[in-house]
């Protein structure tokens, strides 16, 4: 019997057989890719503040819905064009919210209206279930629940970083890579991983999802919250 994550059909694309421990980068959504990039490989430390990560994950979901033909850009606005669910809990929740609002709005406005508080926790658990992270649940002093996640498959984030590195060094990117690059760049993840320059800015300057994240970051004073969050990310093999 194959691992449940070994054969995954992703929104109309054929299933891709994983060459690692159960997943392949071809199977990941934008939000999952960003989540993997947003944690340091050596010790699993989250690279950007929770509020920026949550907003960026929502932008990634909007970009995924656009790639699937569920929403489209109309001038400065983003509008629903297909109300049918895609079979993904996170994406369908965003789509349902947009349908309920019932009108086109700028992408930056959608990021706030969709209310992505604690979204990163959903993706930690989701990626744990799919075999990318390894969850360890325990209680401090027998009372306070703590979740620790380590990379169960470090080949996945490494492959994503290599993919972006090739583009930064001059390789011609496909459309999905440009979107991922824009999300990573505007969220602040990219500069924690690579030295970036004019090429990155040129590649992502017209990406609407990245611009929506930039608008949020530019208007918000952010700082890392190292307290009050009971989720810790550990490197593979950590304890």
Residue pairs with C-beta under 8 A, 6 or more apart in sequence:
3 18
3 21
3 22
3 131
4 22
5 18
5 22
5 23
5 130
5 131
6 17
6 18
6 22
7 15
7 17
8 15
8 16
8 23
8 27
8 130
9 15
10 16
10 26
10 27
10 29
11 68
11 86
11 87
11 88
12 68
13 26
16 24
16 26
16 27
17 24
18 24
18 27
20 153
20 155
20 156
21 131
21 152
21 153
21 155
22 130
22 131
22 153
23 130
23 131
23 132
23 153
23 156
25 33
25 156
25 159
25 160
25 163
28 36
28 156
29 60
29 61
29 64
29 88
29 91
30 60
30 61
30 63
30 64
30 67
30 176
30 179
30 180
30 183
30 209
31 57
31 60
31 61
31 64
31 90
31 123
32 123
32 126
32 127
32 130
32 132
33 60
33 160
33 180
34 56
34 57
34 60
34 180
34 183
34 184
34 187
34 189
35 53
35 57
35 120
35 123
35 124
35 127
36 127
36 132
36 156
36 157
36 160
37 157
37 160
37 161
37 164
37 180
37 184
37 189
37 193
38 46
38 47
38 48
38 53
38 56
38 187
38 189
39 45
39 46
39 47
39 151
39 157
39 233
40 46
40 47
40 192
40 235
41 151
41 154
41 157
41 158
41 161
41 235
42 235
43 234
43 235
43 238
44 149
44 150
44 151
44 232
44 233
44 234
44 235
44 238
45 233
46 53
46 120
46 224
46 233
47 188
47 189
47 192
47 193
48 56
48 187
48 188
48 189
48 192
48 224
49 222
49 223
49 224
49 225
50 118
50 120
50 225
50 229
51 220
51 222
52 187
52 188
52 213
52 216
52 217
52 220
52 222
53 119
53 120
53 187
54 116
54 117
54 118
54 119
54 120
55 111
55 116
55 187
55 213
55 216
55 217
56 183
56 186
56 187
56 189
56 213
57 116
57 119
57 120
57 123
58 94
58 110
58 111
58 114
58 116
58 119
59 107
59 111
59 183
59 209
59 210
59 212
59 213
60 183
60 209
61 90
61 91
61 94
62 71
62 78
62 94
62 107
62 110
62 111
62 209
62 212
63 179
63 183
63 209
64 91
65 71
65 86
65 91
65 94
65 95
66 72
66 73
66 78
66 209
67 175
67 176
67 179
68 86
68 91
69 81
69 82
70 80
70 81
70 82
70 84
70 86
70 91
70 95
71 78
71 79
71 80
71 81
71 95
71 98
72 78
72 79
72 81
73 107
73 208
74 104
76 106
77 104
77 105
77 106
77 107
78 98
78 104
78 105
78 106
78 107
78 110
78 208
79 103
79 104
80 95
80 98
80 99
83 95
83 99
85 92
85 95
85 96
86 92
86 95
90 119
90 122
90 123
90 126
94 114
97 113
97 114
98 110
98 114
101 113
105 113
106 212
107 208
107 209
107 211
107 212
108 211
108 212
108 215
108 216
110 212
111 212
111 213
111 216
112 216
120 231
121 231
124 133
124 135
124 147
124 149
124 231
124 233
125 135
127 133
128 134
128 135
128 149
128 152
131 152
131 153
132 151
132 152
132 153
132 156
133 149
133 150
133 151
133 152
133 233
134 149
134 150
134 151
134 152
134 236
135 147
135 148
135 149
136 147
136 148
136 149
136 150
136 234
137 145
137 146
137 147
137 148
138 145
138 146
138 148
139 145
139 146
140 146
144 230
145 230
146 230
146 232
147 230
147 231
147 232
148 231
148 232
148 233
148 234
148 238
149 231
149 232
149 233
149 234
150 233
150 234
150 235
150 236
150 237
150 238
151 157
151 235
151 236
152 236
153 236
154 235
154 236
160 180
161 193
163 177
164 177
164 180
164 181
164 184
164 190
164 193
164 194
165 194
167 173
167 177
167 181
167 203
168 181
168 194
168 196
168 199
168 200
170 199
173 181
173 203
178 203
178 204
178 207
179 207
179 209
179 210
181 190
181 200
181 203
181 204
182 203
182 204
182 207
182 209
182 210
182 211
183 189
183 209
183 210
183 213
184 190
184 193
185 191
185 196
185 200
185 201
185 204
185 210
186 204
186 210
186 211
186 213
186 214
186 217
187 213
187 217
188 217
190 196
190 200
204 210
